[in-house]
Amino acid sequence: MFRRRWSGLPADPQFESDLTELGYFVNDVDEIRSLEDPDYYFKFFLTKNERWNERQRFAFNDAVGGIIKDRLAAEGLETVMLPLGQTDPSKPHIPICVSANLSKSSRVVLILGESVQAFGVLAQRVVGGSGGINKGSVVGFVKGLKTQKSSAADASAPGIIIANTGELFWWPEGHRGLTPSGRHAIPMASAVHYGRYFDPSKNTIPGQPTAAEHVRYIFDKVIPVLVPKNAKVDVIAVGDAADHAEQYLDNEGKWAKLGRRLNCLVNLGGYYDAARFKCEGFKTFMKHRARAYVMDDAPLNTPVAGPDSNPEITGSVAYGCPAYSAGPEAKLSELLLIEAKQAVLEFIQEVALAGSDYINPTFTIVSRGGDSDEEDTWAVGGGDEGGEGGGAAGVAPGEEDQQQQAEEALVVGMKKLEITEADK
């Protein structure tokens, strides 16, 4: 009779969390390349064994994460452990980054990333591939924020808060949180062990077991404590974090406390439908001072839908705010902020400089083809007086205003753009 001992199982592979040890370096255009052949990026399929490949990627991501944190520190950002008041790094906590000027800022930008990404990472495929570390992480966005003004009256750069919606699985041995995929790549007793069992009592961070609860904690605890009372807050939310943020804000009680502090909101890949809006104040805010960036083949910053959606582009989803194309290269939600970075920076700066006078611009959406020649016109600055803030969704301008509307409107590209004689 044969008997296999535990000691006879193959050992779990070990890799150093160091780029050089892994065989990589950062070249002069900030891309990670192979030391053996600089023409190649990160190679996941190191062997035919999946466990070896996953363990190598874990070490690689860990090394890159360290570089991102070092670069954020070089930009003047400091680490704060949540829950607030936690000072022991060996105890369950989740790190976020805040700028050194946060306590004195008149404007603060809150960045909420996707819950599948490691801290500071927007897209691993860009960080470890074409584009490089700064482009594929929030580092590039932070650099852009540091060149902005807080308002027309305050020339200093805005404060910054970078949340951490992804690393919510507490790893006791590693004294840190892990992403949903990273938790399965940590060291095991052997290379053939199935995985790590989730124990809520050991692997949960207090008060933040999910991404939604982490977003809630940021709004309920971090902003009231760390952000000056009179400071305005810009919210930049990617993927499911955008859904969590909008769902949190779409509440009469929460909006009464926080609504006056919000400056603007940018939704990049969220799908919280305006049909679900319950809070009138939040609904008005979204229509007047929010913007969504979606996946579309139109050039960057092309308007593709009004607050009530455009079935050709956004399907049945109504964002409750104007939607713009993130550019033809943004094929995944994780690429939206990367490709639309400059447009997002310009938008939030425009809102900050205009202050309370800002209101989303008027534009006309022209059908790209098909059986219907109808245009979807959405105007914020005019319309029925009974509309919220003087605006109205789906209200066509008067006949006498159509010529000026056509001259000033931003129009989605058609197969062949035409302005009909009637429009003229």
Residue, then its C-alpha position, 0 to 999 in steps of 0.5 A: m500500500f502506498r502512502r504519500r507524506w505531506s513532506g513529499l508534496p512539491a514545494d511552493p515556488q518562491f520568487e523575490s519581489d524585486l524587478t532585477e531578481l525577476g529579470y526585468f528593468v525600467n527603461d528610459v520611457d518608463e516601461i518594464r522590459s526583460l533584461e534578457d531581451p529588452d524588446y520584450y515586456f513581462k512574460f507571464f507564461l514562465t512555465k507550463n505550470e499555472r502555480w509557478n506563473e501565478r507566483q511569479r506574477f504575484a512577486f512582479n506585481d508586488a515589486v511594481g506596487g513598491i515602485i508606485k508607492d515610492r513614486l507617490a511618496a516622491e510626489g508628496l503623498e503620505t500613507v494613512m492607515l484605516p481604520l483611522g487611529q490604527t498605528d500598528p502595521s501588523k494589525p488589520h488595516i488598509p493603507i490609503c494615500v493623502s497629500a501633505n497639503l490636505s489639511k490646508s486645501s480649499r479643494v480636494v480630489l478623491i480618486l476611487g479605483e476599481s476593486v480588482q486593482a492593487f493600490g494605485v494601479l489603474a491597469q496592470r496591462v499598461v503598468g507592465g506593458s506598453g505605456g509604462i508605470n506612470k501611465g498605468s497607475v495614478v502617478g501620472f494623474v497625480k502629477g497632472l493634479k499638482t499643476q492645477k489651481s484649487s480655484a480662481a481665488d486659490a492658485s495652490a494645487p488641490g489636496i489629494i486622497i487615493a482610496n484603496t478599494g482593491e486590497l481588502f483581504w487581510w493577509p495576517e502573515g504578510h501584514r497587509g491587504l490583498t486583491p481578490s486575485g492576489r489572495h490566491a497567489i500568496p505562499m502555500a504549504s505546497a505547490v498543490h494546495y488548493g488555496r487560502y480559506f477565507d475566515p471573516s474573523k482573520n481576513t476582514i479589515p474592520g468596518q471595510p469588508t467590501a469595496a462598497e463599505h470602504v467607499r462609505y468609510i471614506f465619505d463617512k469618516v475620512i473626509p469629515v476628519l481629514v478634509p477642511k470643512n469648507a473645502k470642495v471635493d472632486v470625485i473621480a471614480v472608476g468601474d464599480a467604485a463609481d457605482h458605490a460612490e453614486q449609490y452612497l450619495d443618492n440618499e437624502g440623509k447623506w446628501a444633506k451632510l455631504g452634498r454642499r461639499l461636492n464640487c463635481l463627479v466623474n464616472l468612468g465605467g460605472y453603471y448606476d442608472a439614473a432611473r434609480f435616483k431617489c435623491e433630488g439634490f443628487k439628481t440635479f448635481m449629476k445633471h449639472r456638475a457631473r460627467a461620464y466617460v464611456m467606451d466608444d470609437a468616437p474621438l476623445n471628449t466627443p459627447v455621445a449621450g445626454p443624461d437620459s442615455n443614447p441607445e446607440i452608445t450607452g444602451s439602456v443605461a442613463y447616467g444622469c449626466p452628459a456622457y463623453s467618449a474616452g477615445p477609441e483606445a479605451k476598450l476596457s473600464e480599466l483603460l478609461l481614466i488612462e485614455a481620458k486623463q487629460a480630458v478629465l483633468e481639464f474638466i475638473q479644472e474648468v469646474a474648479l475655476a468657474g466655482s458655483d457658476y459652473i453648469n454643464p454645456t449644451f450640445t447636440i447628439v446626431s444619429r450615426g445612421g440607421d433608419s432614423d434621422e432624428e437628433d437628440t438635443w439636450a440643453v442645460g442652460g435653457g428650457d422650461e423654467g420649471g426644470e431643475g436649475g433652469g435646465a431640461a433633458g430632451v427639450a428641443p430648442g426653439e426654431e429661432d435658436q437652431q442655427q446658433q445651436a448648430e454652430e456651437a454644438l459639439v456633434v458626434g461623428m456620423k458615417k458622413l456628417e451632414i447638417t440638413e437644410a432644415d437644421k440650417 
